């Protein structure tokens, strides 16, 4: 398949998100265990043989999901907001996929174009989930399926509580509730959908290690500003608070509430 890339006219917030993930592209995979684990859970919901199926991977990142879909015989279009992420996906998957610079809220494809549309841990960066959900459904063929994962309320609550011991600013992204996710899917005309919520916990030696992972995947944007400029003295206080509140057998938990969605068209 030939490679393709378009031009985007992004808002300031979207540009900041694309920039943050672009900066992380070359070292993203070193910090993306959660992202890989969630993709593996979505893969369990797909047929083992996808030969002849045309699939759109929205928010493809470095191409881990795309590579897995190609291995099952699918024809994959890998789309991302970041050109640097697409470059890493190309390095991983070579000419076996098609690559497209694009926004989940305004997909550059005709209606009813793909057999499956997938998106893993990308839609939480959209301000209104019903908008990308509507787009994913629009480009999916009648009888096809949309599969996605997103983070819900309760994710990274430990880090949030630790920061609240330091100051009154918002340092951790607010994730929408599971009820709001269901409402967004209903608004997107997803008449037949299912959302499964799972808790995934990862263990760290320090809060610094967790924040390094978050920075390593590019998740540093909050209301258009980077949290990378936080003073080290504040980070030390966060470390102390996290250790005091949540330490368990000398390890610190980082909890994610992951919602896996399946929409039939």
One Martini backbone bead per residue (centre of mass of N, CA, C, O) as a GRO file, in nm:
protein
  265
    1UNK     BB    1   0.099   0.034   0.018
    2UNK     BB    2   0.063   0.359   0.013
    3UNK     BB    3   0.170   0.656   0.116
    4UNK     BB    4   0.022   0.915   0.333
    5UNK     BB    5  -0.016   1.286   0.367
    6UNK     BB    6  -0.140   1.554   0.537
    7UNK     BB    7  -0.305   1.852   0.635
    8UNK     BB    8  -0.331   2.060   0.929
    9UNK     BB    9  -0.587   2.254   1.114
   10UNK     BB   10  -0.514   2.350   1.430
   11UNK     BB   11  -0.555   2.400   1.732
   12UNK     BB   12  -0.381   2.489   2.001
   13UNK     BB   13  -0.436   2.232   2.164
   14UNK     BB   14  -0.375   2.025   1.940
   15UNK     BB   15  -0.088   2.121   1.883
   16UNK     BB   16   0.020   2.057   2.167
   17UNK     BB   17  -0.036   1.755   2.156
   18UNK     BB   18   0.127   1.690   1.901
   19UNK     BB   19   0.396   1.794   2.015
   20UNK     BB   20   0.422   1.608   2.262
   21UNK     BB   21   0.412   1.338   2.099
   22UNK     BB   22   0.640   1.402   1.905
   23UNK     BB   23   0.868   1.420   2.122
   24UNK     BB   24   0.806   1.104   2.215
   25UNK     BB   25   0.835   0.903   1.974
   26UNK     BB   26   1.135   0.773   2.004
   27UNK     BB   27   1.055   0.678   2.333
   28UNK     BB   28   0.768   0.556   2.380
   29UNK     BB   29   0.806   0.235   2.402
   30UNK     BB   30   0.955   0.244   2.689
   31UNK     BB   31   0.655   0.360   2.830
   32UNK     BB   32   0.406   0.156   2.687
   33UNK     BB   33   0.264  -0.079   2.848
   34UNK     BB   34  -0.029  -0.004   2.873
   35UNK     BB   35  -0.083   0.030   2.569
   36UNK     BB   36  -0.021  -0.266   2.494
   37UNK     BB   37  -0.219  -0.408   2.686
   38UNK     BB   38  -0.478  -0.281   2.566
   39UNK     BB   39  -0.446  -0.384   2.279
   40UNK     BB   40  -0.463  -0.684   2.354
   41UNK     BB   41  -0.762  -0.661   2.445
   42UNK     BB   42  -0.876  -0.573   2.169
   43UNK     BB   43  -0.776  -0.820   2.002
   44UNK     BB   44  -0.978  -1.023   2.143
   45UNK     BB   45  -1.229  -0.881   1.969
   46UNK     BB   46  -1.089  -1.002   1.720
   47UNK     BB   47  -1.022  -1.165   1.458
   48UNK     BB   48  -0.761  -1.365   1.358
   49UNK     BB   49  -0.888  -1.319   1.070
   50UNK     BB   50  -0.831  -1.021   0.833
   51UNK     BB   51  -0.858  -1.091   0.550
   52UNK     BB   52  -0.953  -0.810   0.349
   53UNK     BB   53  -0.958  -0.607   0.568
   54UNK     BB   54  -1.050  -0.272   0.639
   55UNK     BB   55  -0.844  -0.063   0.852
   56UNK     BB   56  -0.868   0.186   1.109
   57UNK     BB   57  -0.604   0.361   1.291
   58UNK     BB   58  -0.667   0.568   1.560
   59UNK     BB   59  -0.397   0.668   1.701
   60UNK     BB   60  -0.127   0.485   1.631
   61UNK     BB   61   0.142   0.595   1.673
   62UNK     BB   62   0.402   0.348   1.650
   63UNK     BB   63   0.227   0.078   1.539
   64UNK     BB   64   0.136  -0.169   1.712
   65UNK     BB   65  -0.153  -0.224   1.613
   66UNK     BB   66  -0.096  -0.230   1.314
   67UNK     BB   67   0.093  -0.476   1.319
   68UNK     BB   68  -0.118  -0.679   1.431
   69UNK     BB   69  -0.319  -0.647   1.194
   70UNK     BB   70  -0.128  -0.732   0.966
   71UNK     BB   71  -0.077  -1.024   1.082
   72UNK     BB   72  -0.402  -1.084   1.011
   73UNK     BB   73  -0.439  -0.946   0.701
   74UNK     BB   74  -0.477  -0.653   0.698
   75UNK     BB   75  -0.583  -0.336   0.580
   76UNK     BB   76  -0.399  -0.045   0.680
   77UNK     BB   77  -0.480   0.266   0.833
   78UNK     BB   78  -0.260   0.508   0.970
   79UNK     BB   79  -0.356   0.744   1.224
   80UNK     BB   80  -0.231   1.080   1.310
   81UNK     BB   81  -0.148   1.390   1.463
   82UNK     BB   82   0.156   1.289   1.436
   83UNK     BB   83   0.429   1.279   1.232
   84UNK     BB   84   0.631   1.135   1.422
   85UNK     BB   85   0.459   0.888   1.474
   86UNK     BB   86   0.434   0.800   1.180
   87UNK     BB   87   0.735   0.750   1.141
   88UNK     BB   88   0.747   0.514   1.346
   89UNK     BB   89   0.537   0.337   1.205
   90UNK     BB   90   0.699   0.305   0.944
   91UNK     BB   91   0.944   0.164   1.071
   92UNK     BB   92   0.775  -0.082   1.164
   93UNK     BB   93   0.575  -0.138   0.885
   94UNK     BB   94   0.624   0.010   0.643
   95UNK     BB   95   0.454  -0.070   0.330
   96UNK     BB   96   0.199  -0.228   0.461
   97UNK     BB   97   0.094   0.060   0.508
   98UNK     BB   98  -0.107   0.341   0.559
   99UNK     BB   99  -0.048   0.699   0.593
  100UNK     BB  100  -0.216   0.949   0.815
  101UNK     BB  101  -0.279   1.274   0.867
  102UNK     BB  102  -0.501   1.316   1.156
  103UNK     BB  103  -0.834   1.371   1.291
  104UNK     BB  104  -1.079   1.224   1.483
  105UNK     BB  105  -1.287   1.482   1.432
  106UNK     BB  106  -1.177   1.474   1.101
  107UNK     BB  107  -1.204   1.250   0.884
  108UNK     BB  108  -1.040   1.176   0.556
  109UNK     BB  109  -1.322   1.010   0.484
  110UNK     BB  110  -1.553   0.827   0.368
  111UNK     BB  111  -1.823   0.678   0.389
  112UNK     BB  112  -1.819   0.351   0.436
  113UNK     BB  113  -1.490   0.238   0.425
  114UNK     BB  114  -1.474   0.038   0.680
  115UNK     BB  115  -1.482  -0.256   0.860
  116UNK     BB  116  -1.279  -0.126   1.068
  117UNK     BB  117  -1.251   0.069   1.376
  118UNK     BB  118  -0.967   0.184   1.562
  119UNK     BB  119  -0.892   0.285   1.917
  120UNK     BB  120  -0.611   0.355   2.144
  121UNK     BB  121  -0.569   0.585   2.374
  122UNK     BB  122  -0.694   0.879   2.225
  123UNK     BB  123  -0.989   1.002   2.297
  124UNK     BB  124  -0.913   1.160   2.570
  125UNK     BB  125  -0.807   1.420   2.386
  126UNK     BB  126  -1.100   1.478   2.356
  127UNK     BB  127  -1.352   1.693   2.463
  128UNK     BB  128  -1.576   1.519   2.283
  129UNK     BB  129  -1.658   1.195   2.236
  130UNK     BB  130  -1.895   1.217   2.024
  131UNK     BB  131  -1.728   1.317   1.785
  132UNK     BB  132  -1.534   1.076   1.722
  133UNK     BB  133  -1.754   0.859   1.730
  134UNK     BB  134  -1.904   0.964   1.482
  135UNK     BB  135  -1.664   0.933   1.286
  136UNK     BB  136  -1.607   0.631   1.318
  137UNK     BB  137  -1.891   0.550   1.220
  138UNK     BB  138  -1.899   0.688   0.943
  139UNK     BB  139  -1.640   0.515   0.818
  140UNK     BB  140  -1.811   0.275   0.874
  141UNK     BB  141  -1.952   0.006   0.779
  142UNK     BB  142  -2.216  -0.165   0.730
  143UNK     BB  143  -2.162  -0.417   0.976
  144UNK     BB  144  -1.953  -0.298   1.134
  145UNK     BB  145  -1.674  -0.198   1.360
  146UNK     BB  146  -1.606  -0.035   1.673
  147UNK     BB  147  -1.293  -0.001   1.845
  148UNK     BB  148  -1.218   0.104   2.188
  149UNK     BB  149  -1.010   0.304   2.404
  150UNK     BB  150  -1.035   0.453   2.739
  151UNK     BB  151  -1.020   0.683   2.990
  152UNK     BB  152  -1.137   0.702   3.323
  153UNK     BB  153  -1.255   0.770   3.601
  154UNK     BB  154  -0.973   0.707   3.834
  155UNK     BB  155  -0.734   0.774   3.692
  156UNK     BB  156  -0.464   0.852   3.872
  157UNK     BB  157  -0.552   0.908   4.176
  158UNK     BB  158  -0.286   0.908   4.331
  159UNK     BB  159  -0.151   1.148   4.192
  160UNK     BB  160  -0.373   1.350   4.253
  161UNK     BB  161  -0.357   1.332   4.566
  162UNK     BB  162  -0.061   1.413   4.593
  163UNK     BB  163  -0.093   1.697   4.466
  164UNK     BB  164  -0.309   1.802   4.679
  165UNK     BB  165  -0.070   1.824   4.900
  166UNK     BB  166   0.072   2.079   4.747
  167UNK     BB  167  -0.174   2.195   4.563
  168UNK     BB  168  -0.452   2.355   4.364
  169UNK     BB  169  -0.369   2.239   4.109
  170UNK     BB  170  -0.390   2.095   3.788
  171UNK     BB  171  -0.200   1.783   3.705
  172UNK     BB  172  -0.443   1.595   3.629
  173UNK     BB  173  -0.634   1.456   3.423
  174UNK     BB  174  -0.967   1.469   3.338
  175UNK     BB  175  -1.186   1.206   3.344
  176UNK     BB  176  -1.447   1.053   3.233
  177UNK     BB  177  -1.720   0.896   3.286
  178UNK     BB  178  -1.892   0.615   3.218
  179UNK     BB  179  -2.159   0.756   3.171
  180UNK     BB  180  -2.048   0.963   2.962
  181UNK     BB  181  -1.968   0.752   2.755
  182UNK     BB  182  -2.253   0.642   2.701
  183UNK     BB  183  -2.374   0.911   2.610
  184UNK     BB  184  -2.181   0.962   2.371
  185UNK     BB  185  -2.267   0.707   2.211
  186UNK     BB  186  -2.563   0.785   2.182
  187UNK     BB  187  -2.504   1.058   2.031
  188UNK     BB  188  -2.351   0.879   1.794
  189UNK     BB  189  -2.555   0.644   1.716
  190UNK     BB  190  -2.490   0.395   1.915
  191UNK     BB  191  -2.721   0.153   1.941
  192UNK     BB  192  -2.480  -0.076   1.943
  193UNK     BB  193  -2.333  -0.109   2.257
  194UNK     BB  194  -2.022  -0.171   2.448
  195UNK     BB  195  -1.895  -0.132   2.793
  196UNK     BB  196  -1.587  -0.209   2.944
  197UNK     BB  197  -1.457  -0.216   3.277
  198UNK     BB  198  -1.115  -0.176   3.387
  199UNK     BB  199  -0.851  -0.256   3.609
  200UNK     BB  200  -0.516  -0.109   3.604
  201UNK     BB  201  -0.206  -0.199   3.767
  202UNK     BB  202   0.095  -0.028   3.848
  203UNK     BB  203   0.441  -0.056   3.953
  204UNK     BB  204   0.654   0.153   4.159
  205UNK     BB  205   0.934   0.300   4.313
  206UNK     BB  206   0.822   0.587   4.209
  207UNK     BB  207   0.684   0.883   4.117
  208UNK     BB  208   0.900   0.957   3.914
  209UNK     BB  209   0.861   0.707   3.732
  210UNK     BB  210   0.576   0.768   3.649
  211UNK     BB  211   0.628   1.057   3.531
  212UNK     BB  212   0.829   0.953   3.321
  213UNK     BB  213   0.626   0.785   3.162
  214UNK     BB  214   0.431   1.013   3.092
  215UNK     BB  215   0.644   1.180   2.944
  216UNK     BB  216   0.737   0.946   2.743
  217UNK     BB  217   0.434   0.954   2.594
  218UNK     BB  218   0.327   1.275   2.610
  219UNK     BB  219   0.153   1.319   2.893
  220UNK     BB  220   0.178   1.677   2.941
  221UNK     BB  221  -0.110   1.785   2.879
  222UNK     BB  222  -0.282   2.082   3.022
  223UNK     BB  223  -0.461   2.310   2.894
  224UNK     BB  224  -0.198   2.369   2.693
  225UNK     BB  225   0.012   2.283   2.919
  226UNK     BB  226   0.309   2.209   3.058
  227UNK     BB  227   0.442   1.998   3.330
  228UNK     BB  228   0.764   2.022   3.289
  229UNK     BB  229   0.795   2.307   3.474
  230UNK     BB  230   0.807   2.188   3.737
  231UNK     BB  231   0.928   2.207   4.034
  232UNK     BB  232   1.134   2.009   4.220
  233UNK     BB  233   1.017   2.069   4.499
  234UNK     BB  234   0.731   1.965   4.425
  235UNK     BB  235   0.812   1.675   4.345
  236UNK     BB  236   0.912   1.596   4.625
  237UNK     BB  237   0.636   1.630   4.764
  238UNK     BB  238   0.491   1.421   4.594
  239UNK     BB  239   0.661   1.183   4.673
  240UNK     BB  240   0.598   1.191   4.974
  241UNK     BB  241   0.291   1.163   4.950
  242UNK     BB  242   0.278   0.900   4.792
  243UNK     BB  243   0.431   0.729   5.000
  244UNK     BB  244   0.238   0.784   5.241
  245UNK     BB  245  -0.042   0.687   5.100
  246UNK     BB  246   0.060   0.410   4.892
  247UNK     BB  247   0.251   0.228   5.011
  248UNK     BB  248   0.348  -0.121   4.902
  249UNK     BB  249   0.606  -0.295   4.950
  250UNK     BB  250   0.785  -0.049   4.827
  251UNK     BB  251   0.539   0.030   4.643
  252UNK     BB  252   0.367   0.203   4.370
  253UNK     BB  253   0.057   0.280   4.259
  254UNK     BB  254  -0.106   0.276   3.924
  255UNK     BB  255  -0.428   0.364   3.826
  256UNK     BB  256  -0.654   0.232   3.574
  257UNK     BB  257  -0.947   0.323   3.391
  258UNK     BB  258  -1.068   0.104   3.145
  259UNK     BB  259  -1.239   0.144   2.836
  260UNK     BB  260  -1.418  -0.091   2.636
  261UNK     BB  261  -1.534  -0.049   2.302
  262UNK     BB  262  -1.840  -0.156   2.118
  263UNK     BB  263  -1.953  -0.084   1.783
  264UNK     BB  264  -2.237  -0.132   1.590
  265UNK     BB  265  -2.352  -0.072   1.238
   0.00000   0.00000   0.00000
